[in-house]
Amino acid sequence: VPTQLFTDGITNKLVACYTDEGMADAVLVRVYGRKTELLVDRETELRNFQVLRAHGCAPDLYCAFQNGLCYQFLPGIALGPHHVRDPNIFRLVAQEMARVHAIHANGSLPRPILWQKLHKYLTLVKTELDPKVSDPSLQQDVPSLEVLEQELAWMKETLSQLGSPVVLCHNDLLCKNIIYDRTRERVRFIDYEYTGYNYQAFDIGNHFNEFAGVKEVDYGLYPSKETQLQWLHSYLQAYKELTQGHPGGAGVTEGELEALYVHVNKFALASHFLWGCWGLIQDKYSTIDFNFLRYAKLRFKQYFKMKPVVTALQVPK
């Protein structure tokens, strides 16, 4: 059976197996990366996969084995940074995110996963990398553990007061995790390792950060306010329709739009912090050929660059 190795992933290894040349019958086999169980709760991932599948937001899952999964191949292209800024495509991405966010939590009030995740990653950075911190090359662009602790406390105090709704989030919406199917004019999200209940504004802010790319990170590609407002308008319209049931008639007010804009850009900070810590942990364990340390440094640098900018943003009264 012909196989094709996909090399875009930086957490796991992914292979497609197929007999049809057009890959119409392809199945994907994903093998978890080394020590990724430190970063990802695999049981939760499986549960979320099934929830998303039940709501038509995920491919079919064929089986799970000890160190991986096998699931349906979704036809289409994995997006790149130039696609996600194309209004015809980003409208679809915003609507699909609204579709995921509208999956209800069966009457319970879920807690956001963000804080426990950040604490967990920071604890891993502390325990696993302590000796390494004395290494001067690391010291340069990686904040000290003391600074990271302070920033986390500050974020928790500031961001949890914004009142962003807690919804089912993908939490890792980088370009390559979005599959665009041109024939159906629809996008689907893949890879639910980080999926869980979280702040709505985190999921969107994290996606906006991903406009900068992963292999060649360029924060000059972060969406302008104008692009963000268009994106957020599409999102809010779809989200209100799905959650309040006003077909097509759900107006989006200027105030709602501005408030979401402010929340999203503040929560984008937490995304930089999270993936910065993630990069430090991956740098220690991963066997995948990727410069995780350089990536972590870039994320922390951007965090401190954006902190004063987004702190100054105010929700209009």
C-alpha positions in Angstrom: 0.0 0.0 0.0 1.5 3.4 -1.0 2.2 5.7 1.9 3.0 9.4 2.2 4.7 11.0 5.2 3.5 14.5 6.0 6.3 16.6 7.4 4.3 19.7 8.5 3.6 18.5 12.0 5.9 19.5 14.9 4.2 17.4 17.6 3.6 14.0 16.0 4.5 12.0 12.9 1.7 11.6 10.3 1.5 9.0 7.5 -1.3 8.6 4.9 -2.0 5.1 3.5 -4.1 4.7 0.4 -4.7 2.6 -2.7 -6.6 5.1 -4.8 -4.2 7.5 -6.6 -6.4 10.5 -5.9 -6.2 9.5 -2.2 -9.9 9.3 -2.0 -9.7 6.3 0.2 -6.8 7.5 2.3 -6.6 6.9 6.1 -4.2 8.8 8.3 -2.1 7.2 10.9 -0.7 9.5 13.5 2.1 8.5 15.9 2.5 10.6 19.0 5.8 12.4 19.4 8.2 11.5 22.1 7.1 12.5 25.6 4.2 14.5 24.2 2.0 12.9 27.0 3.6 15.6 29.2 2.0 18.2 27.0 -1.2 16.5 25.9 -3.8 14.5 27.8 -4.6 11.7 25.3 -7.8 10.6 26.8 -9.3 14.0 26.7 -8.1 14.4 23.1 -10.0 11.2 22.2 -13.2 12.4 24.0 -13.0 15.8 22.2 -12.4 14.1 18.9 -15.6 12.1 19.4 -17.6 15.2 20.5 -16.5 17.2 17.4 -17.2 14.2 15.2 -20.7 13.9 16.5 -21.3 17.6 15.6 -19.9 17.2 12.1 -16.7 19.1 12.8 -14.2 16.3 12.6 -13.3 13.4 10.4 -14.2 9.8 11.2 -12.1 8.2 13.8 -11.3 4.5 13.0 -9.3 3.4 16.0 -6.9 4.5 18.7 -3.9 2.5 19.7 -1.3 2.8 22.5 0.7 5.5 20.9 -1.5 7.0 18.2 -4.7 7.3 16.2 -6.0 6.2 12.8 -8.7 8.4 11.2 -10.3 9.6 7.9 -8.3 11.7 5.5 -10.2 15.0 4.8 -9.8 16.1 1.1 -8.6 19.6 0.6 -5.5 21.7 1.2 -3.9 22.6 4.5 -3.8 26.4 4.6 -0.7 28.7 4.6 -0.3 32.2 6.0 -1.4 33.7 2.7 -4.7 31.8 2.8 -5.9 32.8 6.2 -5.7 36.5 5.3 -7.9 36.0 2.2 -11.4 37.2 3.1 -13.1 34.5 1.1 -11.3 31.9 3.2 -11.1 33.6 6.6 -14.9 34.0 6.5 -15.2 30.2 6.4 -12.6 29.9 9.2 -14.5 32.3 11.4 -17.8 30.4 10.7 -16.2 27.1 11.5 -14.8 28.4 14.7 -18.2 29.7 15.7 -19.6 26.2 14.9 -17.1 24.6 17.3 -17.7 27.3 20.0 -21.4 26.7 19.8 -21.2 23.1 20.8 -22.9 23.2 24.1 -21.5 21.7 27.3 -24.6 19.8 28.3 -25.8 22.2 31.0 -22.6 22.1 33.0 -20.5 25.3 33.4 -17.1 24.2 32.3 -13.9 25.7 33.6 -11.4 27.2 31.2 -8.4 24.9 30.7 -6.0 27.8 30.3 -4.8 28.4 33.8 -4.2 24.7 34.7 -2.4 24.3 31.3 -0.2 27.3 31.9 0.6 26.2 35.4 1.4 22.7 34.2 3.7 23.8 31.5 5.5 26.3 33.8 6.0 23.5 36.4 7.5 21.3 33.6 9.8 24.1 32.6 10.8 24.5 36.2 11.4 20.9 37.1 12.8 19.7 33.8 14.9 22.6 32.8 16.3 23.9 36.0 19.9 22.9 35.4 19.7 24.2 31.9 18.8 27.7 33.0 22.3 28.2 34.2 23.3 27.8 30.6 24.1 31.4 29.5 23.0 30.9 25.9 19.5 30.0 27.1 19.4 32.9 29.6 19.6 35.5 26.9 16.1 35.6 25.4 14.4 33.3 27.8 12.9 35.1 30.8 13.9 33.8 34.2 11.5 31.4 36.1 10.8 34.2 38.5 9.7 36.5 35.7 7.6 33.8 34.2 5.9 33.2 37.5 5.1 36.9 37.9 3.7 37.2 34.3 1.5 34.2 34.8 0.0 35.7 38.0 -0.5 39.0 36.3 -2.2 37.4 33.3 -4.5 35.3 35.5 -5.6 38.3 37.4 -6.1 40.5 34.4 -7.5 38.2 31.8 -9.9 36.2 33.9 -11.7 39.5 34.8 -12.5 40.3 31.2 -15.6 38.1 31.1 -14.8 36.2 27.9 -17.3 33.3 27.6 -15.9 29.8 28.2 -16.7 27.6 25.1 -15.4 24.5 23.5 -12.1 25.7 21.8 -9.7 24.1 19.4 -6.8 26.0 21.1 -4.2 25.3 18.4 -5.6 26.8 15.2 -2.4 27.2 13.2 -2.7 27.4 9.4 -1.8 23.8 8.8 -4.6 22.6 11.1 -7.2 24.1 8.8 -8.2 22.1 5.8 -9.9 23.9 3.0 -12.2 21.9 0.7 -12.8 24.0 -2.4 -15.4 21.8 -3.9 -17.6 22.1 -0.8 -16.6 25.6 0.1 -16.0 24.6 3.6 -13.1 24.4 6.0 -12.5 21.8 8.7 -10.1 21.9 11.7 -7.9 18.9 12.4 -5.7 17.9 15.4 -7.6 18.1 18.7 -4.6 17.6 21.1 -5.2 20.9 22.8 -8.9 21.1 22.4 -10.9 21.8 25.5 -13.2 24.4 27.2 -11.4 27.7 27.2 -12.0 31.4 26.8 -13.5 32.3 23.4 -11.1 35.2 23.0 -8.1 32.9 23.6 -9.0 30.6 20.7 -9.3 33.6 18.3 -6.3 35.4 19.6 -4.2 32.3 19.3 -5.4 31.9 15.7 -4.5 35.6 14.9 -1.0 34.9 16.3 -0.7 32.0 13.9 -1.0 34.4 10.9 2.7 34.8 11.5 3.5 31.2 10.5 5.5 28.5 12.3 8.6 27.6 10.3 9.4 31.2 9.3 7.7 33.3 12.0 7.0 36.9 10.9 4.8 39.0 13.2 4.5 41.6 10.5 1.8 39.3 9.2 -0.3 39.6 12.4 -3.7 40.8 11.1 -4.4 44.6 11.1 -7.3 45.9 13.2 -9.4 46.3 10.0 -8.8 42.6 9.0 -9.6 41.5 12.6 -12.8 43.4 12.7 -14.0 41.8 9.4 -13.0 38.4 10.7 -14.7 39.0 14.1 -17.9 40.3 12.4 -18.2 37.0 10.4 -17.5 35.1 13.6 -20.0 36.9 15.8 -22.7 36.8 13.2 -22.4 33.0 12.9 -21.9 32.5 16.7 -25.1 34.5 17.5 -27.1 32.6 14.9 -26.0 29.3 16.3 -26.4 30.1 19.9 -29.4 32.4 19.9 -31.2 31.0 16.9 -31.7 34.2 14.9 -31.3 32.9 11.3 -29.5 35.6 9.4 -31.1 38.3 11.4 -28.6 38.4 14.3 -27.2 41.9 14.1 -23.7 42.5 15.4 -23.3 45.8 17.3 -20.3 48.1 17.1 -19.9 47.7 20.9 -19.8 43.9 20.8 -17.3 44.0 18.0 -15.0 46.4 19.7 -15.2 44.5 23.0 -14.3 41.2 21.3 -11.4 42.9 19.5 -10.0 44.1 22.8 -10.4 40.7 24.5 -8.9 38.8 21.6 -5.8 40.9 21.5 -5.3 40.7 25.3 -5.7 36.9 25.3 -3.2 36.7 22.4 -0.6 37.3 25.1 -1.5 34.2 26.9 -1.1 32.3 23.7 2.5 33.6 23.2 3.3 32.6 26.8 1.8 29.1 26.5 3.6 28.2 23.3 6.8 29.8 24.6 6.8 27.3 27.6 5.7 24.5 25.2 8.7 25.2 23.0 11.1 25.0 25.9 9.6 21.6 26.9 9.7 20.3 23.3 13.3 21.5 22.9 14.2 19.1 25.7 12.3 16.0 24.5 11.2 16.1 20.9 13.0 14.1 18.2 11.3 16.1 15.4 13.7 18.3 13.4 12.6 21.8 14.4 14.3 24.5 16.3 12.0 24.6 19.3 14.3 26.8 21.4 14.4 29.5 18.8 10.7 29.3 18.5 10.2 29.7 22.3 12.5 32.7 22.3 10.4 34.3 19.5 7.2 33.8 21.4 8.5 35.3 24.6 10.0 38.2 22.7 6.6 38.9 21.1 4.8 38.5 24.5 6.9 41.3 26.0 6.7 43.5 22.9 2.8 43.2 22.8 2.2 43.4 26.6 2.2 47.3 26.8 0.3 47.6 23.5 -2.6 45.4 24.5 -2.6 46.5 28.2 -3.5 50.0 26.8 -6.5 48.7 24.9 -9.8 49.6 26.6 -13.3 48.2 26.0 -15.4 51.2 24.9 -17.9 52.3 27.6 
